[in-house]
Amino acid sequence: MAYDAAMLRFVVHEINEKLTGGKVDKIYQPGHDEAVFVIRCGGEEHRLDLSAGGNGSRMNLTALRPENPVTPPMFCMMLRKHFSGARFAGAEQLGFERAARLTFDTHDEMGFSTQKHVIVELMGRFSNIIITNAEDKIIGVLKPVDFTTSEKRQVLTGMTYELPPKQDKEDPLSEKVDERFFKALAAAEDPDRPAEKFIMSHFAGLAPVIAREIAYRAAGKTDATMREASRDLTEQFFRMIGRIRGFDGVPTVVKDDTGKPVEYAFTELRQYGGRMRTETLDSWGALIDTYYGERSREERLHRKAGDIFRLLTNAEARITKKMNLQRDELAACDDGERYKLWGDLITANIWQLSRGMTACTLPNWYDEAGGEVTIPLDKRLSPQANAQVYYKKYNKSKTARVHLTEQLAAAEEELQYVYTVLDALSRAEGERELGEIRAELWHSGYASKMKNYTEHRAQTPTLARYRTTDGHTVLCGRNNVSNDYLTTKAAARSDWWFHVKNQPGSHVVLVCFEGESDPPEAAFTEAAEIAAYNSKARGGVMIPVDYTRVAKVKKPAGAKPGFVIYTTNWTAYVTPDEDRILAMKQK
């Protein structure tokens, strides 16, 4: 990932251009290690995201709006205390490091004008957000660091803020680093050492992808050695540094064949050639949103829903294990017919058998080839008692087959239900949807395994709304409870109902206009694509989607949430386009 000191330099420049003089309107803390400042400047509202997460720490202007917790965390309350209503005076990068100071004009406890700072350190798992006064005295910290955590540097309230210890590397923007200095370092380097390693070991603030890009431009390959890159390495290095120094960057993201972002940088990345698709964006904030947006949502979801994931994963493993044992027992029931045959043959030939025999070989009348069967006997029992033993085993296996078949069907139904909840959980977008899933599991008998769960007052379930290109409304359930509400209460009987075939997914309803019987074909296709996209089949091609009138969909009495049956349906085969579906989604 390329959120290095160079990227931070471009982001700080953009923040100063758009926020200087703006007023802090609101402050949120959507995640444990993330804070969002809403700042109004020039009649526009901007959102400044500060993320100190270990995986993907960053600072940028964002258009994303993650759901905020109902009760603000203590650090959020501290930020509001010191910066609500403050004016943004500017941001500066602290040296050529992954750290920046945001300065705000505000008032102290006595009402006198002063300045306070928010210092953001973006250093992987050591990332932090620190509040200081005008004298750089720490008055609040997101992640306190004491002697038990680090002996080299402590970050605690009341201490004076100091930058982390510098690495033994050169600042590439300093006057000391010129062509003569660079060539002297290169001449003393092992000619067989990769040029990327040379740059990374001697110069601070550059991400590995940038070092590889410099090597690639100098020698045509990313793993070029110092010998191979010697001719153009100096020129390409200082071209890159010149772009950083002069803010001459281009927000660039690299995507794979599926459209997933795999890398980003402040310059064009030529090292990927034609293997990847490269795009440029309009701003640094949009670039970072593009790369981290979906990742952040997934990380936030896994953190908040960890208990649900563990519960469902354990349930899946338990049910699967039980079903395997039941299948083994069911397979053993196949011996029942053999026991009946042995009982019949013993009874038919009882006149030639006697107590004390351990086995007998009798002709098999049911075998057209006229074969014989050897039957084990209990020498302590009479021939008639041996026959009764085999008849009892036969009856037992017949009864077991009936019960095991019922138990397997029930286990399969429960497993499918767990899969539907996991599917809904994978697409949950906020705390409210997680709350609905927890409530559903509570009523389904799973909540006894969720620690500290308390049921809250029921609210109207969440529905996602889409608008087709011809103006039709499409409603989409977000989880099993939401699916039930949509299908049995929110939808009219004349509307059209969609669901991916034989896989977990959302219930989707195409709402007809007043007096309309059949919407246009394009609306049907787009509704089917929405159903395919909001299902476990997302990402597939030619996905089968069943559709019918809502009136044809019934919920059996006592069925689990989300389970319905339907008749007289049709099936469409669609390949959903993510960009088009997201464009149809209503905020």
C-alpha positions in Angstrom: 0.0 0.0 0.0 1.2 3.5 -0.8 0.0 5.7 2.0 3.6 6.9 2.6 5.0 10.3 3.5 4.8 11.4 -0.1 1.1 10.6 -0.3 0.5 12.4 3.0 2.2 15.5 1.5 -0.3 15.6 -1.3 -3.3 15.0 1.0 -2.2 17.8 3.4 -1.9 20.2 0.4 -5.5 19.3 -0.6 -6.8 19.7 2.9 -5.3 23.2 3.2 -6.7 24.2 -0.1 -10.3 23.2 0.7 -10.6 23.6 4.5 -8.5 26.6 5.7 -10.8 29.0 7.4 -13.6 26.5 7.7 -15.7 25.9 10.9 -16.0 22.6 12.6 -19.7 21.7 12.5 -19.8 18.1 13.8 -17.4 15.4 15.0 -18.1 11.7 14.9 -16.2 8.5 15.8 -17.7 5.8 13.7 -15.0 3.2 14.7 -12.8 2.7 17.7 -9.8 4.1 15.8 -11.4 6.5 13.5 -12.6 10.1 13.8 -14.5 12.3 11.3 -14.5 16.1 11.4 -17.4 17.8 9.4 -16.1 21.2 8.4 -18.1 23.9 6.6 -16.0 26.1 4.3 -17.0 28.3 1.4 -20.6 27.2 1.7 -19.7 23.6 1.3 -19.6 20.7 3.8 -16.4 18.6 3.9 -15.7 15.5 5.9 -12.2 15.0 7.1 -11.5 11.3 8.0 -8.7 10.5 10.4 -8.1 6.7 10.7 -5.5 5.3 13.0 -6.3 1.6 12.4 -3.4 -0.8 12.2 -4.5 -2.0 8.8 -5.0 1.0 6.5 -4.2 4.1 8.6 -4.9 7.3 6.6 -6.1 10.9 6.6 -8.2 12.3 3.7 -11.2 14.2 2.7 -13.9 11.6 2.3 -17.4 11.3 0.7 -18.1 8.1 2.6 -20.7 8.2 5.4 -20.3 5.3 7.8 -23.0 4.7 10.4 -22.1 6.2 13.8 -22.7 4.5 17.1 -25.8 5.6 19.1 -23.6 6.5 22.1 -20.5 8.5 21.2 -17.2 7.0 22.6 -15.3 9.0 25.2 -12.6 10.1 22.8 -15.3 11.5 20.5 -16.7 13.5 23.4 -13.2 14.8 24.1 -12.8 15.9 20.5 -16.2 17.7 20.6 -15.2 19.4 23.9 -12.1 20.9 22.4 -12.9 21.5 18.7 -16.7 22.0 18.3 -17.2 25.4 16.6 -13.4 25.8 16.1 -11.9 27.3 12.9 -9.5 25.2 10.9 -6.2 27.2 10.7 -4.2 24.7 8.5 -2.4 21.4 8.4 1.3 20.7 8.2 3.3 17.6 7.6 5.8 17.0 10.4 9.0 16.7 8.4 8.8 14.1 5.7 7.2 11.6 8.0 3.8 9.9 8.1 2.6 12.4 10.7 0.6 15.6 10.4 -0.5 18.4 12.7 -4.0 19.9 12.2 -4.3 23.4 13.9 -7.6 24.9 15.0 -8.4 28.4 16.3 -10.6 27.9 19.4 -11.0 29.0 23.0 -9.6 27.7 26.3 -11.6 27.0 29.4 -11.6 30.6 30.4 -12.9 31.8 27.1 -9.6 33.2 25.7 -8.6 32.7 22.1 -6.0 29.9 21.7 -4.9 27.2 19.3 -5.2 23.5 19.7 -3.9 20.7 17.6 -4.8 17.3 16.4 -1.7 15.3 15.6 -2.3 12.2 13.4 0.4 9.6 13.2 -0.1 7.1 10.4 2.4 4.4 11.2 0.7 1.1 10.8 -0.1 -0.6 14.1 1.6 2.3 15.9 -0.9 4.8 14.4 -2.5 7.3 16.8 -4.6 10.5 17.1 -3.3 12.9 19.7 -4.8 16.2 21.0 -2.4 18.9 22.2 -2.7 22.6 23.3 -0.8 25.5 21.9 2.4 24.5 23.7 2.2 20.9 22.4 1.2 19.6 25.8 -0.9 16.4 25.3 -4.5 16.8 26.6 -6.0 13.7 25.0 -4.9 10.6 23.2 -6.7 7.9 21.3 -4.3 5.1 22.2 -2.2 5.9 25.3 1.3 4.5 25.2 3.0 3.8 28.6 6.2 2.1 29.7 4.5 -1.3 29.6 3.8 -0.7 25.9 7.0 1.0 24.8 10.3 1.9 26.6 11.4 4.2 23.9 8.5 6.6 23.6 5.5 7.2 25.8 2.4 9.1 24.7 0.3 10.1 27.8 -1.9 13.0 28.9 0.2 15.7 30.5 3.4 15.0 28.5 4.9 17.2 25.9 4.4 15.8 22.4 7.5 14.6 20.6 7.9 13.0 17.2 8.7 9.3 17.1 12.4 8.5 16.9 13.8 9.1 13.4 14.9 6.1 11.3 18.5 6.0 10.1 17.5 7.3 6.7 17.7 10.5 4.7 14.9 12.9 3.9 14.7 12.8 0.1 13.4 16.4 0.1 16.2 17.9 2.1 18.9 20.0 0.5 21.5 17.5 1.5 20.1 14.9 -0.9 21.3 16.1 -4.4 22.6 14.2 -7.4 26.2 14.1 -6.1 25.1 12.7 -2.8 22.8 10.1 -4.5 25.5 9.0 -6.9 28.0 8.6 -4.0 25.6 6.3 -2.2 24.9 4.3 -5.4 28.6 3.9 -6.1 29.2 2.4 -2.7 26.3 -0.1 -3.0 26.7 -3.7 -4.0 26.1 -3.8 -7.8 23.9 -7.0 -7.4 21.6 -5.5 -4.8 18.1 -4.7 -6.1 17.7 -1.0 -6.8 14.3 -1.0 -4.9 16.1 -2.2 -1.7 18.8 0.5 -2.1 16.2 3.2 -2.3 14.1 1.8 0.6 17.2 1.4 2.9 18.6 4.9 2.3 15.6 7.2 1.9 12.7 7.8 4.2 9.0 8.4 3.3 8.8 6.3 0.1 6.5 3.3 -0.2 7.9 0.1 -1.7 5.6 0.5 -4.8 7.3 3.9 -5.5 10.8 2.4 -5.1 9.8 -0.3 -7.5 8.4 2.2 -10.0 11.7 4.2 -9.9 13.6 1.0 -10.6 11.2 0.0 -13.4 11.5 3.4 -15.1 15.3 3.2 -14.9 15.8 -0.4 -16.1 12.5 -1.7 -17.4 11.8 -4.2 -14.6 10.9 -3.9 -10.9 13.6 -6.3 -9.7 16.5 -4.6 -11.5 19.8 -4.6 -9.8 22.0 -1.5 -9.2 24.2 -2.6 -12.1 21.2 -2.9 -14.4 19.6 0.5 -13.3 22.8 2.5 -12.9 22.5 4.5 -16.1 19.1 6.1 -15.4 18.4 5.5 -11.7 19.6 8.9 -10.6 17.5 10.7 -13.2 14.4 8.8 -12.4 14.8 9.1 -8.7 15.0 12.9 -8.9 12.2 13.1 -11.4 10.0 11.4 -8.8 11.3 13.6 -6.0 10.6 16.7 -8.1 7.0 15.6 -8.5 6.7 15.2 -4.8 8.4 18.6 -4.0 6.3 20.5 -6.6 2.9 18.8 -5.8 2.9 17.5 -9.4 1.0 14.3 -8.7 -1.8 12.4 -10.3 -4.3 10.4 -8.1 -3.9 6.9 -9.6 -5.5 3.6 -8.7 -4.7 0.2 -10.2 -7.5 -2.4 -10.5 -7.5 -6.1 -11.4 -9.8 -7.8 -13.9 -12.7 -7.8 -11.4 -12.4 -4.1 -10.8 -11.0 -4.5 -7.3 -8.4 -1.9 -6.4 -5.0 -3.5 -5.8 -2.7 -0.5 -5.5 -2.7 3.3 -5.6 -0.1 6.1 -5.8 0.5 9.8 -6.5 1.9 9.0 -9.9 1.2 6.8 -12.9 2.3 3.2 -12.2 3.9 1.8 -15.3 5.3 -1.3 -13.6 2.0 -3.3 -14.1 2.0 -2.9 -17.9 -1.1 -4.3 -19.5 -1.8 -6.8 -16.6 -3.9 -4.3 -14.7 -6.3 -1.5 -15.4 -5.1 2.0 -14.3 -7.5 4.9 -13.6 -6.9 8.5 -12.5 -9.3 10.3 -10.1 -10.2 13.9 -9.5 -8.9 14.3 -6.0 -6.7 12.6 -3.4 -9.7 12.1 -1.1 -11.6 10.2 -3.9 -8.5 8.1 -4.6 -8.2 7.0 -0.9 -12.0 6.4 -0.7 -11.8 4.2 -3.8 -9.0 2.1 -2.4 -10.1 1.8 1.3 -13.9 2.3 1.1 -15.0 -1.4 0.8 -12.1 -2.6 3.0 -13.0 -0.2 5.8 -16.7 -1.3 5.7 -15.7 -5.0 5.9 -13.2 -4.4 8.7 -15.7 -2.3 10.7 -18.3 -5.0 10.1 -16.1 -7.8 11.3 -15.1 -5.9 14.4 -18.6 -5.0 15.4 -20.1 -8.4 14.4 -17.4 -10.7 15.6 -19.7 -12.4 18.1 -22.2 -13.1 15.4 -19.6 -14.5 13.0 -18.2 -16.8 15.7 -21.7 -18.0 16.7 -22.7 -18.8 13.1 -19.4 -20.4 12.2 -19.6 -22.6 15.2 -23.2 -23.5 14.4 -22.3 -24.3 10.8 -19.5 -26.7 12.0 -21.8 -28.3 14.6 -24.6 -28.9 12.2 -22.3 -30.2 9.5 -20.6 -32.7 11.9 -24.0 -33.9 13.1 -25.2 -34.4 9.5 -22.2 -36.5 8.6 -22.8 -38.8 11.6 -26.5 -39.1 10.7 -25.6 -40.0 7.1 -23.2 -42.7 8.4 -26.0 -44.1 10.6 -28.5 -43.9 7.6 -26.0 -45.8 5.4 -25.9 -48.5 8.2 -29.6 -48.9 7.9 -29.1 -50.5 4.5 -28.2 -53.7 6.4 -31.8 -53.9 7.5 -33.0 -55.7 4.3 -30.2 -58.3 4.8 -31.4 -58.9 8.4 -34.9 -59.5 7.1 -33.6 -62.0 4.5 -31.6 -63.9 7.1 -34.7 -64.1 9.4 -36.9 -65.4 6.5 -34.3 -68.0 5.5 -33.8 -69.3 9.1 -37.6 -69.5 9.6 -38.1 -71.4 6.3 -35.3 -73.9 7.1 -35.8 -74.1 10.8 -36.4 -77.9 10.6 -32.8 -78.5 9.7 -31.2 -76.2 12.3 -30.5 -76.8 16.0 -29.3 -75.0 19.1 -25.5 -74.7 19.4 -24.8 -73.9 15.8 -22.6 -70.9 15.2 -23.5 -70.5 11.5 -25.5 -72.0 8.8 -25.4 -72.0 5.0 -28.8 -71.9 3.3 -30.0 -71.6 -0.2 -31.2 -68.1 -1.1 -34.6 -68.4 -2.7 -34.6 -64.7 -3.7 -31.4 -65.1 -5.8 -32.3 -66.1 -9.4 -28.8 -67.6 -9.8 -29.6 -70.0 -7.0 -26.8 -68.9 -4.7 -26.3 -69.7 -1.0 -26.1 -67.5 2.1 -23.9 -68.1 5.2 -25.7 -66.7 8.3 -24.0 -66.2 11.7 -25.9 -67.7 14.6 -25.8 -67.3 18.3 -25.1 -70.8 19.7 -26.9 -70.0 22.9 -30.2 -69.4 21.2 -32.6 -71.7 19.4 -33.0 -71.3 15.6 -36.4 -69.5 16.2 -34.8 -67.1 18.7 -32.0 -66.3 16.2 -34.6 -65.5 13.5 -36.4 -63.1 16.0 -33.1 -61.3 16.7 -32.7 -60.6 13.0 -36.3 -59.5 12.7 -35.8 -57.0 15.6 -32.7 -55.6 13.9 -34.6 -55.2 10.7 -37.5 -53.3 12.5 -35.0 -51.2 14.4 -33.2 -50.1 11.2 -36.5 -49.4 9.5 -37.6 -47.1 12.3 -34.1 -45.5 12.5 -34.3 -44.8 8.8 -37.5 -42.8 9.2 -36.2 -40.8 12.1 -32.8 -40.2 10.6 -34.4 -39.0 7.3 -36.5 -36.5 9.3 -33.5 -35.4 11.4 -31.3 -34.9 8.3 -34.0 -32.8 6.7 -34.3 -30.7 9.8 -30.5 -30.3 10.0 -30.3 -29.3 6.3 -33.1 -26.7 6.9 -31.2 -25.3 9.9 -27.9 -25.2 7.9 -29.6 -23.3 5.1 -31.0 -20.9 7.6 -27.5 -20.3 9.0 -26.2 -19.7 5.4 -29.0 -17.0 4.9 -27.9 -15.2 8.0 -24.2 -15.4 7.0 -25.2 -14.0 3.6 -27.1 -11.1 5.2 -24.3 -10.5 7.6 -21.8 -10.2 4.7 -23.9 -7.4 3.2 -24.8 -5.5 6.4 -23.9 -1.9 6.2 -24.4 -0.5 9.7 -25.1 -1.0 13.4 -28.9 -1.0 12.9 -28.7 -3.9 10.5 -26.5 -5.8 12.9 -29.0 -5.2 15.6 -31.8 -6.6 13.4 -29.7 -9.8 12.8 -29.0 -10.1 16.6 -32.7 -9.8 17.3 -33.4 -12.4 14.7 -30.9 -14.8 16.2 -32.4 -14.1 19.6 -35.9 -15.2 18.5 -34.4 -18.2 16.7 -32.9 -19.5 19.9 -29.2 -18.6 19.2 -28.9 -15.6 21.5 -28.1 -17.6 24.6 -24.6 -18.0 23.1 -24.2 -14.2 22.5 -22.7 -12.5 25.5 -24.4 -9.5 27.1 -27.2 -9.4 24.6 -30.3 -7.6 25.6 -33.3 -7.3 23.3 -34.3 -3.7 22.3 -37.7 -2.3 21.3 -38.6 -3.6 17.8 -38.3 -1.0 15.0 -39.5 -1.2 11.4 -36.9 -3.4 9.6 -34.4 -1.8 7.2 -35.1 -1.9 3.4 -32.8 -0.8 0.6 -34.4 1.2 -2.1 -33.4 1.3 -5.8 -34.8 3.2 -8.8 -34.8 1.7 -12.2 -33.9 3.7 -15.3 -37.6 4.1 -16.2 -38.5 5.3 -12.6 -39.8 2.2 -11.0 -39.1 1.6 -7.3 -37.4 -1.6 -6.3 -37.3 -2.6 -2.6 -34.7 -5.0 -1.2 -34.6 -6.8 2.1 -31.3 -6.5 4.1 -31.7 -9.7 6.3 -34.3 -12.4 7.0 -36.5 -10.2 9.3 -36.4 -7.5 6.7 -37.2 -10.0 3.9 -40.3 -11.2 5.9 -41.4 -7.6 6.4 -41.0 -6.7 2.8 -42.8 -9.8 1.4 -45.6 -10.1 3.9 -46.4 -6.5 4.8 -44.7 -3.8 2.8 -45.3 -5.2 -0.7 -48.7 -5.1 -2.5 -50.1 -8.4 -3.8 -49.9 -7.1 -7.3 -46.2 -6.2 -7.2 -43.5 -8.5 -8.6 -41.3 -10.6 -6.3 -37.7 -11.7 -7.1 -35.2 -14.1 -5.5 -32.1 -15.8 -6.6 -32.8 -19.5 -7.4 -31.7 -22.1 -4.8 -29.2 -19.8 -3.0 -29.3 -17.4 0.0 -30.2 -13.9 -0.9 -32.5 -10.9 -0.4 -36.2 -10.8 -1.2 -36.6 -8.1 -3.9 -39.9 -6.4 -4.9 -40.6 -4.4 -8.1 -43.3 -1.9 -7.2 -45.8 -1.4 -9.9 -47.2 2.0 -10.8 -50.8 2.6 -9.8 -53.0 0.7 -12.3 -50.0 -1.0 -13.9 -50.1 -4.7 -14.4 -46.8 -5.6 -16.1 -43.9 -3.1 -15.9 -41.6 -2.8 -19.0 -39.1 -5.6 -19.7 -36.1 -3.4 -18.8 -37.6 -2.9 -15.2 -37.9 -6.7 -14.8 -34.3 -7.2 -15.9 -32.9 -4.6 -13.6 -35.0 -5.9 -10.6 -33.6 -9.4 -11.4 -30.1 -8.0 -11.5 -30.6 -6.3 -8.1 -31.8 -9.7 -6.6 -28.7 -11.5 -8.1 -26.4 -8.8 -6.8 -27.9 -8.9 -3.3 -27.3 -12.7 -2.9 -24.6 -15.2 -2.3 -24.3 -15.6 -6.1 -22.9 -12.0 -6.5 -20.0 -12.0 -8.9 -21.3 -14.8 -11.0 -22.6 -14.8 -14.6 -26.0 -15.9 -16.0 -27.4 -16.2 -12.5 -30.9 -17.7 -12.4 -33.5 -15.5 -10.6 -37.1 -16.6 -9.9 -39.8 -14.1 -10.1 -43.6 -14.1 -9.6 -46.4 -12.0 -8.2 -46.3 -11.2 -4.5 -49.7 -12.9 -4.2 -48.1 -16.2 -5.2 -45.6 -16.1 -2.3 -46.6 -17.7 1.0 -44.9 -18.0 4.4 -45.6 -21.4 6.0 -46.7 -21.3 9.6 -43.9 -21.7 12.0 -41.2 -21.3 9.4 -37.9 -19.6 10.2 -37.5 -15.9 9.3 -37.0 -15.3 5.6 -38.3 -18.7 4.5 -41.2 -18.7 2.0 -42.7 -20.9 -0.7 -44.0 -19.7 -4.1 -45.8 -21.1 -7.1 -46.3 -20.2 -10.8 -42.9 -18.6 -11.2 -40.7 -17.7 -14.1 -36.9 -17.6 -14.2 -34.6 -15.0 -15.6 -30.9 -15.4 -16.2 -28.9 -12.2 -15.5 -25.3 -11.0 -15.0 -25.5 -8.0 -12.6 -23.3 -5.0 -13.3 -22.1 -3.5 -9.9 -21.6 0.1 -11.1 -25.1 0.2 -12.7 -26.7 -1.3 -9.6 -25.0 1.1 -7.2 -26.0 4.0 -9.5 -29.7 2.9 -9.1 -29.4 2.7 -5.3 -31.2 5.5 -3.4 -29.5 7.2 -0.4 
